[in-house]
Amino acid sequence: ERGEFAQYLIGRNGEFYGTKGTAYPVEGVCTMAVIAGILPEIQKTGFRKVVPIYIVPPSYEEWMRRVGAHQDADIEKRLVEAKESLQAALDSDGFSFIVNDKLEDAVEHFKVLARGEPVADNGGQAGRIVAEQLLAELTALRG
């Protein structure tokens, strides 16, 4: 209510997660991982410029392989969150998408977007297509 947090989330069980706006630098570039659905709130915080970027794995199978490597006890909860976040990003006109297939290429793509420069593949169209496929897989498997 006082606008102290740049991002926050109240979990399904009432737990609170948040990052105060003062935790971010006043000058220069900063990155933060957020749930795509809170982008409108982030844009209200007074940051000079917000460049929403969604980084996706190259396929659902690769995503599950990467997720499985983390041994997360709340995997189902995280997949529901991922589905909601993918949907919010795809519903927004402001997001650019990066396919994290080759790390070096994904980092370079990120740097280009962060500088506000145009990207070579139609504004991340390949990433958007992968994001749509991931969302379709999540929806089909998890309802």
C-alpha positions in Angstrom: 0.0 0.0 0.0 2.9 2.4 0.6 4.7 1.5 -2.6 7.8 0.2 -0.9 8.1 -3.0 -2.9 9.1 -3.2 -6.5 7.7 -6.7 -6.6 5.9 -8.9 -4.2 3.9 -12.1 -4.2 1.5 -13.5 -1.6 1.6 -17.2 -1.9 -1.3 -19.6 -1.9 -0.8 -20.3 1.8 -0.5 -16.6 2.7 3.3 -16.4 2.8 4.8 -13.1 1.6 7.7 -12.7 -0.8 8.9 -9.3 -1.8 11.8 -7.1 -2.9 11.9 -3.4 -1.9 12.5 -0.9 -4.6 15.5 0.4 -2.7 17.2 -3.0 -3.3 17.7 -2.0 -7.0 20.3 0.4 -8.3 19.3 4.0 -9.0 21.5 4.2 -12.1 22.4 1.7 -14.7 20.7 -1.5 -15.7 19.3 -4.1 -13.3 17.6 -7.4 -14.0 15.0 -9.1 -11.9 13.1 -12.3 -12.3 9.4 -11.8 -11.8 6.2 -13.6 -12.5 4.9 -12.2 -15.8 1.5 -11.4 -14.4 2.9 -8.7 -12.1 4.5 -6.7 -15.0 1.8 -4.0 -14.8 2.7 -3.5 -11.1 6.4 -3.3 -12.0 5.7 -0.7 -14.6 4.1 1.5 -12.0 7.1 1.5 -9.7 8.9 4.4 -11.4 11.7 2.5 -13.1 12.9 4.7 -16.0 12.4 1.9 -18.5 11.1 -1.7 -18.2 12.1 -4.2 -20.9 10.0 -7.4 -20.3 11.9 -10.5 -21.6 10.7 -14.1 -21.2 13.4 -16.7 -21.5 12.2 -20.2 -22.6 13.9 -23.5 -23.0 13.9 -24.9 -26.6 11.3 -27.6 -25.9 9.0 -29.0 -23.3 11.1 -32.1 -23.0 14.3 -30.0 -22.4 12.3 -27.9 -19.9 11.3 -31.0 -17.9 14.9 -32.3 -18.0 16.2 -29.0 -16.6 13.4 -28.7 -14.0 14.1 -32.3 -12.9 17.7 -31.4 -12.2 16.6 -29.0 -9.4 15.0 -31.6 -7.1 12.2 -29.2 -6.2 9.6 -30.6 -3.8 7.0 -28.2 -5.1 7.4 -29.1 -8.8 3.6 -29.2 -9.5 3.1 -25.8 -7.9 6.0 -24.4 -9.9 4.5 -25.8 -13.1 1.2 -24.2 -12.4 3.0 -20.9 -11.8 4.9 -21.4 -15.0 1.7 -21.9 -17.0 0.1 -18.8 -15.5 3.3 -16.8 -16.2 3.6 -18.0 -19.8 -0.1 -17.1 -20.4 0.4 -13.6 -19.0 3.5 -13.0 -21.1 1.9 -14.3 -24.3 -1.2 -12.1 -23.6 1.0 -9.0 -23.3 2.2 -7.2 -26.4 5.2 -5.9 -24.5 7.2 -9.1 -24.0 10.1 -10.3 -26.1 11.0 -14.0 -26.0 14.4 -15.6 -26.0 15.0 -19.3 -26.6 17.7 -20.6 -24.3 19.0 -23.3 -26.5 22.7 -22.2 -26.7 23.6 -20.1 -23.7 26.0 -17.8 -25.6 23.3 -17.0 -28.2 20.7 -16.4 -25.5 23.0 -14.1 -23.6 23.8 -12.1 -26.7 20.1 -11.9 -27.6 19.4 -10.7 -24.0 22.1 -8.0 -24.3 20.6 -6.7 -27.6 17.1 -6.5 -26.0 18.4 -4.9 -22.8 20.1 -2.2 -24.9 16.8 -1.5 -26.6 18.1 -2.6 -30.0 16.0 -4.5 -32.5 16.5 -8.2 -32.7 17.2 -10.2 -35.8 14.4 -12.7 -35.7 11.3 -10.5 -36.0 11.3 -9.3 -32.3 11.7 -12.8 -30.8 9.1 -14.5 -32.9 10.9 -17.9 -32.6 10.8 -17.5 -28.8 7.1 -16.6 -28.9 6.4 -19.8 -30.9 8.3 -21.9 -28.4 6.4 -20.2 -25.5 3.1 -21.0 -27.2 4.1 -24.6 -27.6 5.2 -24.9 -24.0 1.9 -23.4 -22.8 0.0 -25.9 -25.0 2.0 -28.8 -23.5 1.4 -27.6 -19.9 -2.3 -27.1 -20.6 -2.7 -30.5 -22.2 -0.9 -32.3 -19.4 -2.0 -30.4 -16.4 -5.4 -29.0 -17.4 
